[in-house]
Amino acid sequence: MPPSIIKIMLNKGKTLLDRVKQAVEETAWKMNREIPRPCLGGVTPFDVQRGMSEEKIQMNRQYVDQEQQRKEVNPWTKSTWALVKDVLSKKVWSDLELITKFCFFLRRPLRKLPNLMPGGVG
C-alpha cells in the first residue's frame, strides 16, 4: 500500500498543499511500482531496479501463451424457461428448494421467501 494512502486515512483535515503532495506521491508510487511499461517489456521500473524484470517478462509470455491456447467456449443458447422446464420435469429438487431458488431471481429475495412459505423456511 502506498505511504500516501496510509497518510490520507490517518489525516482527514488537510490543506490543499498537503493533498497535492499526497497526490504526487501516490502518482509516483503507481507509475514506478504498479503500472507496467511496454517499453520495459511489460514490467514496472521497480521490477527492473530489483532485478526481477526477466522473471516477470517470462511469466507474462507464459500467460499470453496459455490464453492463446484456450479453447473458445460458446455461450449457452438455451433460454431460462427451457432450463426451468428441464429441472421441473426431472424433479431433482424438493418444492422448498425450487421456491428458494425461484425467490433469488426476484427483487428482494430474503423478504419474498417467508411470504411464499408461511410454514417457515430452513
Buried (B, 14 or more C-beta within 10 A) or exposed (E): EBEBEEBBEEEEEEEEEEEEBBEEBBEEBEEBEEEBBEEBBBBBBBBBEEEBBEEBBEEBEEEEEEEEEEEEEEEEEEEEEEEBEEBEEEEEEEEBEBBBEBBEEEEEEEEBBEEEBEEEEE
